[in-house]
Amino acid sequence: MRDNSHAFGGGSGRCCGICGGKFGLIRYYCWRTALCSKRCVDGFKAQREINQVASLVASSLIACMSDSIRR
Ligand SMILES: [Zn+2]
């Protein structure tokens, strides 16, 4: 049970980090994450950008909230 969840959430395992599929002849690497196809590389980059924007929005929201709390 534990091994199963670890393998699924590990990311850098034997499966693609985006679609979870097995690798073909070619592997793509993006930020130490192994991906199976260029489509997954694009998806990975898009996901990273979304995460960065989300964290930026979250941090600015927190700053805004703490600012309003101070007042
Ligand atoms: Zn993939």
N, CA, C, O and the ligand as a Tripos MOL2 file, in Angstrom:
@<TRIPOS>MOLECULE
protein
  285   283    72     0     0
PROTEIN
NO_CHARGES

@<TRIPOS>ATOM
      1 N           0.8430   -1.2120    0.0000 N.3       1 MET1
      2 CA          0.0000    0.0000    0.0000 C.3       1 MET1
      3 C           0.8700    1.2510    0.0000 C.2       1 MET1
      4 O           0.6830    2.1550   -0.8140 O.2       1 MET1
      5 N           1.8200    1.2870    0.9220 N.am      2 ARG2
      6 CA          2.6780    2.4700    1.0040 C.3       2 ARG2
      7 C           3.5320    2.6440   -0.2510 C.2       2 ARG2
      8 O           3.7040    3.7490   -0.7660 O.2       2 ARG2
      9 N           4.0600    1.5110   -0.7270 N.am      3 ASP3
     10 CA          4.9090    1.5690   -1.9120 C.3       3 ASP3
     11 C           4.1400    2.1150   -3.1030 C.2       3 ASP3
     12 O           4.6770    2.8660   -3.9180 O.2       3 ASP3
     13 N           2.8930    1.7300   -3.1890 N.am      4 ASN4
     14 CA          2.0720    2.1490   -4.3140 C.3       4 ASN4
     15 C           1.8870    3.6660   -4.3330 C.2       4 ASN4
     16 O           2.0480    4.3060   -5.3720 O.2       4 ASN4
     17 N           1.5480    4.2350   -3.1760 N.am      5 SER5
     18 CA          1.3200    5.6750   -3.1150 C.3       5 SER5
     19 C           2.6310    6.4300   -3.3300 C.2       5 SER5
     20 O           2.6490    7.5120   -3.9170 O.2       5 SER5
     21 N           3.7300    5.8380   -2.8440 N.am      6 HIS6
     22 CA          5.0270    6.4910   -3.0230 C.3       6 HIS6
     23 C           5.3970    6.5440   -4.4970 C.2       6 HIS6
     24 O           5.8720    7.5660   -4.9930 O.2       6 HIS6
     25 N           5.1740    5.4310   -5.1940 N.am      7 ALA7
     26 CA          5.5260    5.3630   -6.6070 C.3       7 ALA7
     27 C           4.6850    6.3480   -7.4080 C.2       7 ALA7
     28 O           5.1700    6.9400   -8.3730 O.2       7 ALA7
     29 N           3.4460    6.5230   -7.0180 N.am      8 PHE8
     30 CA          2.5590    7.4040   -7.7690 C.3       8 PHE8
     31 C           2.8900    8.8760   -7.5090 C.2       8 PHE8
     32 O           2.8310    9.6900   -8.4290 O.2       8 PHE8
     33 N           3.2360    9.2250   -6.2670 N.am      9 GLY9
     34 CA          3.4650   10.6210   -5.9420 C.3       9 GLY9
     35 C           4.9170   11.0420   -6.0580 C.2       9 GLY9
     36 O           5.2290   12.2210   -5.8910 O.2       9 GLY9
     37 N           5.8090   10.1090   -6.3390 N.am     10 GLY10
     38 CA          7.2310   10.4130   -6.3830 C.3      10 GLY10
     39 C           7.6000   11.4000   -7.4690 C.2      10 GLY10
     40 O           8.4140   12.2950   -7.2410 O.2      10 GLY10
     41 N           7.0180   11.2550   -8.6410 N.am     11 GLY11
     42 CA          7.3160   12.1630   -9.7240 C.3      11 GLY11
     43 C           8.4540   11.6590  -10.5880 C.2      11 GLY11
     44 O           8.2550   11.3620  -11.7660 O.2      11 GLY11
     45 N           9.6380   11.5570  -10.0200 N.am     12 SER12
     46 CA         10.7890   11.1330  -10.8060 C.3      12 SER12
     47 C          10.9480    9.6210  -10.7450 C.2      12 SER12
     48 O          11.9660    9.1240  -10.2630 O.2      12 SER12
     49 N           9.9840    8.9100  -11.2130 N.am     13 GLY13
     50 CA         10.0390    7.4600  -11.1900 C.3      13 GLY13
     51 C          10.1860    6.9010  -12.5890 C.2      13 GLY13
     52 O          10.8930    7.4610  -13.4270 O.2      13 GLY13
     53 N           9.5170    5.8040  -12.8280 N.am     14 ARG14
     54 CA          9.5960    5.1850  -14.1510 C.3      14 ARG14
     55 C           8.5050    5.6830  -15.0730 C.2      14 ARG14
     56 O           8.4710    5.3410  -16.2550 O.2      14 ARG14
     57 N           7.6170    6.4920  -14.5300 N.am     15 CYS15
     58 CA          6.5000    6.9610  -15.3370 C.3      15 CYS15
     59 C           6.6540    8.4560  -15.6320 C.2      15 CYS15
     60 O           7.3820    9.1850  -14.9580 O.2      15 CYS15
     61 N           5.9450    8.8620  -16.6530 N.am     16 CYS16
     62 CA          5.9490   10.2630  -17.0330 C.3      16 CYS16
     63 C           5.3460   11.1130  -15.9110 C.2      16 CYS16
     64 O           4.3610   10.7220  -15.2850 O.2      16 CYS16
     65 N           5.9450   12.2720  -15.6680 N.am     17 GLY17
     66 CA          5.4880   13.1210  -14.5790 C.3      17 GLY17
     67 C           4.1750   13.8200  -14.8620 C.2      17 GLY17
     68 O           3.5470   14.3530  -13.9480 O.2      17 GLY17
     69 N           3.7530   13.8240  -16.1120 N.am     18 ILE18
     70 CA          2.5090   14.5120  -16.4570 C.3      18 ILE18
     71 C           1.3840   13.5220  -16.6620 C.2      18 ILE18
     72 O           0.3830   13.5650  -15.9480 O.2      18 ILE18
     73 N           1.5320   12.6350  -17.6240 N.am     19 CYS19
     74 CA          0.4250   11.7390  -17.9610 C.3      19 CYS19
     75 C           0.5190   10.4120  -17.2120 C.2      19 CYS19
     76 O          -0.4360    9.6340  -17.2100 O.2      19 CYS19
     77 N           1.6690   10.1460  -16.5730 N.am     20 GLY20
     78 CA          1.8080    8.9100  -15.8120 C.3      20 GLY20
     79 C           2.0220    7.6870  -16.6790 C.2      20 GLY20
     80 O           2.0110    6.5570  -16.1900 O.2      20 GLY20
     81 N           2.2200    7.9190  -17.9850 N.am     21 GLY21
     82 CA          2.4230    6.7960  -18.8940 C.3      21 GLY21
     83 C           3.8610    6.3070  -18.8740 C.2      21 GLY21
     84 O           4.7610    6.9760  -18.3680 O.2      21 GLY21
     85 N           4.0460    5.1480  -19.4280 N.am     22 LYS22
     86 CA          5.3980    4.5990  -19.5110 C.3      22 LYS22
     87 C           6.1600    5.2860  -20.6420 C.2      22 LYS22
     88 O           5.5720    5.8300  -21.5760 O.2      22 LYS22
     89 N           7.4830    5.2420  -20.5280 N.am     23 PHE23
     90 CA          8.3080    5.9300  -21.5070 C.3      23 PHE23
     91 C           8.4580    5.1060  -22.7760 C.2      23 PHE23
     92 O           8.4780    3.8760  -22.7380 O.2      23 PHE23
     93 N           8.5610    5.8010  -23.8900 N.am     24 GLY24
     94 CA          8.8590    5.1350  -25.1480 C.3      24 GLY24
     95 C          10.3560    5.1060  -25.3700 C.2      24 GLY24
     96 O          11.1290    4.9070  -24.4320 O.2      24 GLY24
     97 N          10.7570    5.3030  -26.5920 N.am     25 LEU25
     98 CA         12.1820    5.2540  -26.9180 C.3      25 LEU25
     99 C          12.8970    6.4970  -26.4130 C.2      25 LEU25
    100 O          14.0620    6.4400  -26.0190 O.2      25 LEU25
    101 N          12.1890    7.6170  -26.4290 N.am     26 ILE26
    102 CA         12.8100    8.8960  -26.0720 C.3      26 ILE26
    103 C          12.2270    9.4010  -24.7620 C.2      26 ILE26
    104 O          11.0210    9.3390  -24.5250 O.2      26 ILE26
    105 N          13.1170    9.8980  -23.9250 N.am     27 ARG27
    106 CA         12.6630   10.5580  -22.7010 C.3      27 ARG27
    107 C          13.0370   12.0260  -22.7690 C.2      27 ARG27
    108 O          14.1100   12.3770  -23.2600 O.2      27 ARG27
    109 N          12.1850   12.8520  -22.2950 N.am     28 TYR28
    110 CA         12.4600   14.2730  -22.1980 C.3      28 TYR28
    111 C          12.6370   14.6250  -20.7280 C.2      28 TYR28
    112 O          11.9320   14.1080  -19.8620 O.2      28 TYR28
    113 N          13.5770   15.5020  -20.4640 N.am     29 TYR29
    114 CA         13.7920   15.9220  -19.0770 C.3      29 TYR29
    115 C          13.5480   17.4130  -18.9500 C.2      29 TYR29
    116 O          14.0650   18.2150  -19.7270 O.2      29 TYR29
    117 N          12.7630   17.7610  -17.9730 N.am     30 CYS30
    118 CA         12.4650   19.1610  -17.7210 C.3      30 CYS30
    119 C          12.4690   19.3570  -16.2100 C.2      30 CYS30
    120 O          11.6340   18.7990  -15.4990 O.2      30 CYS30
    121 N          13.4140   20.1530  -15.7310 N.am     31 TRP31
    122 CA         13.5250   20.4130  -14.2860 C.3      31 TRP31
    123 C          13.5850   19.0940  -13.5080 C.2      31 TRP31
    124 O          12.8640   18.8900  -12.5310 O.2      31 TRP31
    125 N          14.4650   18.2120  -13.9730 N.am     32 ARG32
    126 CA         14.7080   16.9280  -13.3110 C.3      32 ARG32
    127 C          13.5000   16.0020  -13.3360 C.2      32 ARG32
    128 O          13.4980   14.9650  -12.6730 O.2      32 ARG32
    129 N          12.4950   16.3620  -14.0780 N.am     33 THR33
    130 CA         11.3320   15.4980  -14.1880 C.3      33 THR33
    131 C          11.3550   14.8120  -15.5380 C.2      33 THR33
    132 O          11.4860   15.4660  -16.5720 O.2      33 THR33
    133 N          11.2290   13.5200  -15.5310 N.am     34 ALA34
    134 CA         11.2350   12.7520  -16.7650 C.3      34 ALA34
    135 C           9.8460   12.7690  -17.3810 C.2      34 ALA34
    136 O           8.8480   12.4950  -16.7140 O.2      34 ALA34
    137 N           9.8010   13.0960  -18.6710 N.am     35 LEU35
    138 CA          8.5220   13.1860  -19.3680 C.3      35 LEU35
    139 C           8.5850   12.3560  -20.6310 C.2      35 LEU35
    140 O           9.6580   12.1630  -21.2020 O.2      35 LEU35
    141 N           7.4450   11.8660  -21.0660 N.am     36 CYS36
    142 CA          7.4380   10.8810  -22.1530 C.3      36 CYS36
    143 C           7.3830   11.5220  -23.5230 C.2      36 CYS36
    144 O           7.8190   10.9110  -24.4980 O.2      36 CYS36
    145 N           6.8600   12.7380  -23.6300 N.am     37 SER37
    146 CA          6.7010   13.3130  -24.9620 C.3      37 SER37
    147 C           6.8080   14.8340  -24.8850 C.2      37 SER37
    148 O           6.7700   15.4320  -23.8100 O.2      37 SER37
    149 N           6.9430   15.4340  -26.0670 N.am     38 LYS38
    150 CA          7.0340   16.9010  -26.1000 C.3      38 LYS38
    151 C           5.7420   17.5400  -25.6160 C.2      38 LYS38
    152 O           5.7420   18.6240  -25.0340 O.2      38 LYS38
    153 N           4.6500   16.8470  -25.8690 N.am     39 ARG39
    154 CA          3.3670   17.3660  -25.4020 C.3      39 ARG39
    155 C           3.3600   17.4670  -23.8750 C.2      39 ARG39
    156 O           2.8470   18.4280  -23.3020 O.2      39 ARG39
    157 N           3.9460   16.4460  -23.2310 N.am     40 CYS40
    158 CA          4.0020   16.4570  -21.7760 C.3      40 CYS40
    159 C           4.9850   17.5130  -21.2770 C.2      40 CYS40
    160 O           4.7890   18.0890  -20.2070 O.2      40 CYS40
    161 N           6.0550   17.7720  -22.0610 N.am     41 VAL41
    162 CA          6.9860   18.8420  -21.6910 C.3      41 VAL41
    163 C           6.2560   20.1780  -21.6980 C.2      41 VAL41
    164 O           6.4010   20.9840  -20.7790 O.2      41 VAL41
    165 N           5.4680   20.4040  -22.7510 N.am     42 ASP42
    166 CA          4.6840   21.6360  -22.8300 C.3      42 ASP42
    167 C           3.7100   21.7330  -21.6650 C.2      42 ASP42
    168 O           3.5490   22.7950  -21.0620 O.2      42 ASP42
    169 N           3.0650   20.6190  -21.3560 N.am     43 GLY43
    170 CA          2.1210   20.5970  -20.2470 C.3      43 GLY43
    171 C           2.8140   20.8630  -18.9210 C.2      43 GLY43
    172 O           2.2810   21.5520  -18.0520 O.2      43 GLY43
    173 N           4.0120   20.3030  -18.7810 N.am     44 PHE44
    174 CA          4.7770   20.4890  -17.5500 C.3      44 PHE44
    175 C           5.1740   21.9500  -17.3770 C.2      44 PHE44
    176 O           5.0740   22.5120  -16.2860 O.2      44 PHE44
    177 N           5.6310   22.5590  -18.4840 N.am     45 LYS45
    178 CA          6.0320   23.9680  -18.4150 C.3      45 LYS45
    179 C           4.8330   24.8560  -18.1020 C.2      45 LYS45
    180 O           4.9260   25.7870  -17.3030 O.2      45 LYS45
    181 N           3.7060   24.5520  -18.7430 N.am     46 ALA46
    182 CA          2.4910   25.3280  -18.4930 C.3      46 ALA46
    183 C           2.0790   25.2040  -17.0340 C.2      46 ALA46
    184 O           1.6830   26.1820  -16.4000 O.2      46 ALA46
    185 N           2.1800   23.9650  -16.5050 N.am     47 GLN47
    186 CA          1.8170   23.7370  -15.1170 C.3      47 GLN47
    187 C           2.7380   24.5290  -14.1850 C.2      47 GLN47
    188 O           2.2950   25.1040  -13.1910 O.2      47 GLN47
    189 N           4.0280   24.5440  -14.5310 N.am     48 ARG48
    190 CA          4.9990   25.2910  -13.7220 C.3      48 ARG48
    191 C           4.6570   26.7720  -13.7070 C.2      48 ARG48
    192 O           4.6890   27.4210  -12.6610 O.2      48 ARG48
    193 N           4.3250   27.3040  -14.8990 N.am     49 GLU49
    194 CA          3.9840   28.7240  -14.9730 C.3      49 GLU49
    195 C           2.7400   29.0190  -14.1560 C.2      49 GLU49
    196 O           2.6720   30.0300  -13.4570 O.2      49 GLU49
    197 N           1.7540   28.1320  -14.2460 N.am     50 ILE50
    198 CA          0.5210   28.3180  -13.4700 C.3      50 ILE50
    199 C           0.8480   28.3070  -11.9810 C.2      50 ILE50
    200 O           0.3270   29.1180  -11.2160 O.2      50 ILE50
    201 N           1.7230   27.3750  -11.5750 N.am     51 ASN51
    202 CA          2.1020   27.2900  -10.1680 C.3      51 ASN51
    203 C           2.8190   28.5580   -9.7200 C.2      51 ASN51
    204 O           2.5940   29.0620   -8.6200 O.2      51 ASN51
    205 N           3.6980   29.0670  -10.6040 N.am     52 GLN52
    206 CA          4.4370   30.2800  -10.2460 C.3      52 GLN52
    207 C           3.4830   31.4510  -10.0970 C.2      52 GLN52
    208 O           3.5810   32.2230   -9.1440 O.2      52 GLN52
    209 N           2.5410   31.5840  -11.0580 N.am     53 VAL53
    210 CA          1.5600   32.6630  -10.9860 C.3      53 VAL53
    211 C           0.7060   32.4990   -9.7340 C.2      53 VAL53
    212 O           0.4230   33.4680   -9.0290 O.2      53 VAL53
    213 N           0.3000   31.2630   -9.4680 N.am     54 ALA54
    214 CA         -0.5450   31.0000   -8.3120 C.3      54 ALA54
    215 C           0.1810   31.3740   -7.0180 C.2      54 ALA54
    216 O          -0.4090   31.9710   -6.1180 O.2      54 ALA54
    217 N           1.4700   31.0170   -6.9330 N.am     55 SER55
    218 CA          2.2170   31.3360   -5.7170 C.3      55 SER55
    219 C           2.4220   32.8440   -5.5970 C.2      55 SER55
    220 O           2.4090   33.3960   -4.4970 O.2      55 SER55
    221 N           2.6120   33.5090   -6.7530 N.am     56 LEU56
    222 CA          2.7480   34.9610   -6.7270 C.3      56 LEU56
    223 C           1.4570   35.6060   -6.2350 C.2      56 LEU56
    224 O           1.4750   36.4860   -5.3740 O.2      56 LEU56
    225 N           0.3420   35.1540   -6.7930 N.am     57 VAL57
    226 CA         -0.9620   35.6910   -6.3880 C.3      57 VAL57
    227 C          -1.1990   35.4120   -4.9060 C.2      57 VAL57
    228 O          -1.6810   36.2750   -4.1740 O.2      57 VAL57
    229 N          -0.8570   34.1940   -4.4700 N.am     58 ALA58
    230 CA         -1.0610   33.8190   -3.0840 C.3      58 ALA58
    231 C          -0.2250   34.7030   -2.1620 C.2      58 ALA58
    232 O          -0.7130   35.1740   -1.1350 O.2      58 ALA58
    233 N           1.0410   34.9270   -2.5350 N.am     59 SER59
    234 CA          1.9110   35.7320   -1.6730 C.3      59 SER59
    235 C           1.4350   37.1760   -1.6250 C.2      59 SER59
    236 O           1.4890   37.8170   -0.5760 O.2      59 SER59
    237 N           0.9620   37.6950   -2.7750 N.am     60 SER60
    238 CA          0.4780   39.0710   -2.7790 C.3      60 SER60
    239 C          -0.8210   39.1750   -1.9970 C.2      60 SER60
    240 O          -1.0820   40.1800   -1.3360 O.2      60 SER60
    241 N          -1.6360   38.1230   -2.0790 N.am     61 LEU61
    242 CA         -2.8750   38.1010   -1.2920 C.3      61 LEU61
    243 C          -2.5560   38.1000    0.1960 C.2      61 LEU61
    244 O          -3.1750   38.8230    0.9760 O.2      61 LEU61
    245 N          -1.5790   37.2780    0.5800 N.am     62 ILE62
    246 CA         -1.1910   37.1970    1.9900 C.3      62 ILE62
    247 C          -0.6570   38.5470    2.4610 C.2      62 ILE62
    248 O          -0.9570   39.0020    3.5650 O.2      62 ILE62
    249 N           0.1450   39.1800    1.5920 N.am     63 ALA63
    250 CA          0.6820   40.4980    1.9410 C.3      63 ALA63
    251 C          -0.4520   41.4940    2.1210 C.2      63 ALA63
    252 O          -0.4510   42.3070    3.0450 O.2      63 ALA63
    253 N          -1.4230   41.4090    1.2110 N.am     64 CYS64
    254 CA         -2.5720   42.3110    1.2750 C.3      64 CYS64
    255 C          -3.3790   42.0580    2.5440 C.2      64 CYS64
    256 O          -3.8130   42.9920    3.2170 O.2      64 CYS64
    257 N          -3.5710   40.7750    2.8590 N.am     65 MET65
    258 CA         -4.3460   40.4220    4.0430 C.3      65 MET65
    259 C          -3.6560   40.8840    5.3180 C.2      65 MET65
    260 O          -4.2840   41.4530    6.2100 O.2      65 MET65
    261 N          -2.3320   40.6260    5.3900 N.am     66 SER66
    262 CA         -1.6130   41.0290    6.6020 C.3      66 SER66
    263 C          -1.5860   42.5480    6.7240 C.2      66 SER66
    264 O          -1.5560   43.1020    7.8230 O.2      66 SER66
    265 N          -1.5970   43.2120    5.5550 N.am     67 ASP67
    266 CA         -1.6190   44.6680    5.5790 C.3      67 ASP67
    267 C          -2.9530   45.1630    6.1330 C.2      67 ASP67
    268 O          -2.9910   46.1120    6.9170 O.2      67 ASP67
    269 N          -4.0560   44.5110    5.7190 N.am     68 SER68
    270 CA         -5.3640   44.9290    6.1870 C.3      68 SER68
    271 C          -5.5550   44.5620    7.6570 C.2      68 SER68
    272 O          -6.2830   45.2370    8.3840 O.2      68 SER68
    273 N          -4.8910   43.4810    8.0880 N.am     69 ILE69
    274 CA         -4.9970   43.0750    9.4940 C.3      69 ILE69
    275 C          -4.3100   44.1170   10.3750 C.2      69 ILE69
    276 O          -4.7730   44.4210   11.4740 O.2      69 ILE69
    277 N          -3.1970   44.6600    9.8750 N.am     70 ARG70
    278 CA         -2.4480   45.6340   10.6710 C.3      70 ARG70
    279 C          -3.2900   46.8850   10.9350 C.2      70 ARG70
    280 O          -3.1910   47.5190   11.9850 O.2      70 ARG70
    281 N          -4.1400   47.2240    9.9190 N.am     71 ARG71
    282 CA         -4.8620   48.4870   10.0690 C.3      71 ARG71
    283 C          -6.0310   48.3830   10.9920 C.2      71 ARG71
    284 O          -6.7330   49.3700   11.2130 O.2      71 ARG71
    285 ZN          3.6070   11.8830  -20.6290 Zn       72 ZN72
@<TRIPOS>BOND
     1     1     2 1
     2     2     3 1
     3     3     4 2
     4     3     5 am
     5     5     6 1
     6     6     7 1
     7     7     8 2
     8     7     9 am
     9     9    10 1
    10    10    11 1
    11    11    12 2
    12    11    13 am
    13    13    14 1
    14    14    15 1
    15    15    16 2
    16    15    17 am
    17    17    18 1
    18    18    19 1
    19    19    20 2
    20    19    21 am
    21    21    22 1
    22    22    23 1
    23    23    24 2
    24    23    25 am
    25    25    26 1
    26    26    27 1
    27    27    28 2
    28    27    29 am
    29    29    30 1
    30    30    31 1
    31    31    32 2
    32    31    33 am
    33    33    34 1
    34    34    35 1
    35    35    36 2
    36    35    37 am
    37    37    38 1
    38    38    39 1
    39    39    40 2
    40    39    41 am
    41    41    42 1
    42    42    43 1
    43    43    44 2
    44    43    45 am
    45    45    46 1
    46    46    47 1
    47    47    48 2
    48    47    49 am
    49    49    50 1
    50    50    51 1
    51    51    52 2
    52    51    53 am
    53    53    54 1
    54    54    55 1
    55    55    56 2
    56    55    57 am
    57    57    58 1
    58    58    59 1
    59    59    60 2
    60    59    61 am
    61    61    62 1
    62    62    63 1
    63    63    64 2
    64    63    65 am
    65    65    66 1
    66    66    67 1
    67    67    68 2
    68    67    69 am
    69    69    70 1
    70    70    71 1
    71    71    72 2
    72    71    73 am
    73    73    74 1
    74    74    75 1
    75    75    76 2
    76    75    77 am
    77    77    78 1
    78    78    79 1
    79    79    80 2
    80    79    81 am
    81    81    82 1
    82    82    83 1
    83    83    84 2
    84    83    85 am
    85    85    86 1
    86    86    87 1
    87    87    88 2
    88    87    89 am
    89    89    90 1
    90    90    91 1
    91    91    92 2
    92    91    93 am
    93    93    94 1
    94    94    95 1
    95    95    96 2
    96    95    97 am
    97    97    98 1
    98    98    99 1
    99    99   100 2
   100    99   101 am
   101   101   102 1
   102   102   103 1
   103   103   104 2
   104   103   105 am
   105   105   106 1
   106   106   107 1
   107   107   108 2
   108   107   109 am
   109   109   110 1
   110   110   111 1
   111   111   112 2
   112   111   113 am
   113   113   114 1
   114   114   115 1
   115   115   116 2
   116   115   117 am
   117   117   118 1
   118   118   119 1
   119   119   120 2
   120   119   121 am
   121   121   122 1
   122   122   123 1
   123   123   124 2
   124   123   125 am
   125   125   126 1
   126   126   127 1
   127   127   128 2
   128   127   129 am
   129   129   130 1
   130   130   131 1
   131   131   132 2
   132   131   133 am
   133   133   134 1
   134   134   135 1
   135   135   136 2
   136   135   137 am
   137   137   138 1
   138   138   139 1
   139   139   140 2
   140   139   141 am
   141   141   142 1
   142   142   143 1
   143   143   144 2
   144   143   145 am
   145   145   146 1
   146   146   147 1
   147   147   148 2
   148   147   149 am
   149   149   150 1
   150   150   151 1
   151   151   152 2
   152   151   153 am
   153   153   154 1
   154   154   155 1
   155   155   156 2
   156   155   157 am
   157   157   158 1
   158   158   159 1
   159   159   160 2
   160   159   161 am
   161   161   162 1
   162   162   163 1
   163   163   164 2
   164   163   165 am
   165   165   166 1
   166   166   167 1
   167   167   168 2
   168   167   169 am
   169   169   170 1
   170   170   171 1
   171   171   172 2
   172   171   173 am
   173   173   174 1
   174   174   175 1
   175   175   176 2
   176   175   177 am
   177   177   178 1
   178   178   179 1
   179   179   180 2
   180   179   181 am
   181   181   182 1
   182   182   183 1
   183   183   184 2
   184   183   185 am
   185   185   186 1
   186   186   187 1
   187   187   188 2
   188   187   189 am
   189   189   190 1
   190   190   191 1
   191   191   192 2
   192   191   193 am
   193   193   194 1
   194   194   195 1
   195   195   196 2
   196   195   197 am
   197   197   198 1
   198   198   199 1
   199   199   200 2
   200   199   201 am
   201   201   202 1
   202   202   203 1
   203   203   204 2
   204   203   205 am
   205   205   206 1
   206   206   207 1
   207   207   208 2
   208   207   209 am
   209   209   210 1
   210   210   211 1
   211   211   212 2
   212   211   213 am
   213   213   214 1
   214   214   215 1
   215   215   216 2
   216   215   217 am
   217   217   218 1
   218   218   219 1
   219   219   220 2
   220   219   221 am
   221   221   222 1
   222   222   223 1
   223   223   224 2
   224   223   225 am
   225   225   226 1
   226   226   227 1
   227   227   228 2
   228   227   229 am
   229   229   230 1
   230   230   231 1
   231   231   232 2
   232   231   233 am
   233   233   234 1
   234   234   235 1
   235   235   236 2
   236   235   237 am
   237   237   238 1
   238   238   239 1
   239   239   240 2
   240   239   241 am
   241   241   242 1
   242   242   243 1
   243   243   244 2
   244   243   245 am
   245   245   246 1
   246   246   247 1
   247   247   248 2
   248   247   249 am
   249   249   250 1
   250   250   251 1
   251   251   252 2
   252   251   253 am
   253   253   254 1
   254   254   255 1
   255   255   256 2
   256   255   257 am
   257   257   258 1
   258   258   259 1
   259   259   260 2
   260   259   261 am
   261   261   262 1
   262   262   263 1
   263   263   264 2
   264   263   265 am
   265   265   266 1
   266   266   267 1
   267   267   268 2
   268   267   269 am
   269   269   270 1
   270   270   271 1
   271   271   272 2
   272   271   273 am
   273   273   274 1
   274   274   275 1
   275   275   276 2
   276   275   277 am
   277   277   278 1
   278   278   279 1
   279   279   280 2
   280   279   281 am
   281   281   282 1
   282   282   283 1
   283   283   284 2
@<TRIPOS>SUBSTRUCTURE
     1 MET1         2 RESIDUE 1 A MET
     2 ARG2         6 RESIDUE 1 A ARG
     3 ASP3        10 RESIDUE 1 A ASP
     4 ASN4        14 RESIDUE 1 A ASN
     5 SER5        18 RESIDUE 1 A SER
     6 HIS6        22 RESIDUE 1 A HIS
     7 ALA7        26 RESIDUE 1 A ALA
     8 PHE8        30 RESIDUE 1 A PHE
     9 GLY9        34 RESIDUE 1 A GLY
    10 GLY10       38 RESIDUE 1 A GLY
    11 GLY11       42 RESIDUE 1 A GLY
    12 SER12       46 RESIDUE 1 A SER
    13 GLY13       50 RESIDUE 1 A GLY
    14 ARG14       54 RESIDUE 1 A ARG
    15 CYS15       58 RESIDUE 1 A CYS
    16 CYS16       62 RESIDUE 1 A CYS
    17 GLY17       66 RESIDUE 1 A GLY
    18 ILE18       70 RESIDUE 1 A ILE
    19 CYS19       74 RESIDUE 1 A CYS
    20 GLY20       78 RESIDUE 1 A GLY
    21 GLY21       82 RESIDUE 1 A GLY
    22 LYS22       86 RESIDUE 1 A LYS
    23 PHE23       90 RESIDUE 1 A PHE
    24 GLY24       94 RESIDUE 1 A GLY
    25 LEU25       98 RESIDUE 1 A LEU
    26 ILE26      102 RESIDUE 1 A ILE
    27 ARG27      106 RESIDUE 1 A ARG
    28 TYR28      110 RESIDUE 1 A TYR
    29 TYR29      114 RESIDUE 1 A TYR
    30 CYS30      118 RESIDUE 1 A CYS
    31 TRP31      122 RESIDUE 1 A TRP
    32 ARG32      126 RESIDUE 1 A ARG
    33 THR33      130 RESIDUE 1 A THR
    34 ALA34      134 RESIDUE 1 A ALA
    35 LEU35      138 RESIDUE 1 A LEU
    36 CYS36      142 RESIDUE 1 A CYS
    37 SER37      146 RESIDUE 1 A SER
    38 LYS38      150 RESIDUE 1 A LYS
    39 ARG39      154 RESIDUE 1 A ARG
    40 CYS40      158 RESIDUE 1 A CYS
    41 VAL41      162 RESIDUE 1 A VAL
    42 ASP42      166 RESIDUE 1 A ASP
    43 GLY43      170 RESIDUE 1 A GLY
    44 PHE44      174 RESIDUE 1 A PHE
    45 LYS45      178 RESIDUE 1 A LYS
    46 ALA46      182 RESIDUE 1 A ALA
    47 GLN47      186 RESIDUE 1 A GLN
    48 ARG48      190 RESIDUE 1 A ARG
    49 GLU49      194 RESIDUE 1 A GLU
    50 ILE50      198 RESIDUE 1 A ILE
    51 ASN51      202 RESIDUE 1 A ASN
    52 GLN52      206 RESIDUE 1 A GLN
    53 VAL53      210 RESIDUE 1 A VAL
    54 ALA54      214 RESIDUE 1 A ALA
    55 SER55      218 RESIDUE 1 A SER
    56 LEU56      222 RESIDUE 1 A LEU
    57 VAL57      226 RESIDUE 1 A VAL
    58 ALA58      230 RESIDUE 1 A ALA
    59 SER59      234 RESIDUE 1 A SER
    60 SER60      238 RESIDUE 1 A SER
    61 LEU61      242 RESIDUE 1 A LEU
    62 ILE62      246 RESIDUE 1 A ILE
    63 ALA63      250 RESIDUE 1 A ALA
    64 CYS64      254 RESIDUE 1 A CYS
    65 MET65      258 RESIDUE 1 A MET
    66 SER66      262 RESIDUE 1 A SER
    67 ASP67      266 RESIDUE 1 A ASP
    68 SER68      270 RESIDUE 1 A SER
    69 ILE69      274 RESIDUE 1 A ILE
    70 ARG70      278 RESIDUE 1 A ARG
    71 ARG71      282 RESIDUE 1 A ARG
    72 ZN72       285 GROUP 0 **** ****
